[in-house]
Amino acid sequence: MVESSTPDATTAVVSVVVDADPDDVFPMFTEPRRLAGWYWPPAFAAIYETDPRAGGRFSFRTTGLSKGHNIAVRGIFGEVRRPRLVTFIWSWDGDNAPASRVAVKLAPSEQGGTEVVVTHSHNPTEEQRDDHLKGWYDSLSRLADQLAIG
């Protein structure tokens, strides 16, 4: 079950326990082929590019939405510590708002599997924080489903 909270006006925290080891979950956040299986809905026809190392860049962009409605996000990886932590700067293309920050922490769960905790901080507005909360909630739901089916 995905859980979420907003500990302050600029931070969204979303977590889920998935039925996989941290070693198997980590590449779901760093490898384009793995991201394609869960991050955005299949109808978005997204293209994922990643260079998962400190200072490496990433971009996720949709191609399947109606003309003028495709979206893209890009950023720079900070820490990449397999299989426990990935951090990155997050910026929407076409958005003049300051970049926000994301930390993905993976830890073995006491119930078995892996607890995934995504903290999306430094959102410039509460509206953007709430949008990111919903987005990560939906994405982590798909991640749990993807790992459950293998």
Summary of the structure (lengths in Angstrom):
residues: 150
radius of gyration: 14.6
end to end distance: 17.7
largest distance: 46.2
contacts: 444
relative contact order: 0.24
helix: 26%
strand: 39%
